[in-house]
Amino acid sequence: MNGNSPSKTLGRLGLAVLLGVTLIIDQWTKHLSRVNFGFPDGEPDYFKVKHVIGEWLQFRLIYNTGAAFGMRPQEMIPWLNPTIFYVLFSAAAIGFLIFLYRRLPRGDMWQKSAITLILSGAFGNLIDRLRFEKVTDFIDVGIPGYHWRWPTFNIADSCVCVGVAMILISNWIPCKADPESHADAGAGDASPTGPSSDPSPASPVLSPEPSPASPVPPPDQN
């Protein structure tokens, strides 16, 4: 099949749209959170909280100078600027994801979509690192009545989590066999009761020999 077939072109276009739309939504929602839940200088106003579903889901502005869920791996290299650390780490992760993407089978749109979501999240938080040297988080979830709440996150973090979950699901669910390869494999297997692929020469058909004719008695001379 031609490498630039319509199906392949549409697949690439769909993944590009997925990457672009999720990245735009991430940057747009971060901008809204800075405007609505922050002071004019950009610092968070911790008294501004938008309750979406009570205490289950609410919006507030939080800046994260570490990694996801408040982790701070940059402290392992204290002499390196945290922004440089995360830029280098993000660039290495993006390069590795692109490498994995190019090794996937052409028709594996599920895992390609998963890697596209992870790339979108990596790009989204990388843009924050380059612009503000920190990541804008605003989604706060928790259980009413409990003091502990899930670490605040953003759309980019959600894209990464969804992409990783999709990859895990694809490894748990067995892949369906390719119909064409299954048909090719079935064609080579002879059925026990079917005709042989290498038939033996047909046995000659013997016609029954005619029995010798009975002698006709001579006519009566009388």
Order of alpha helices (4+ residues) and beta strands (2+ residues): alpha-beta-beta-alpha-alpha-beta-alpha-alpha
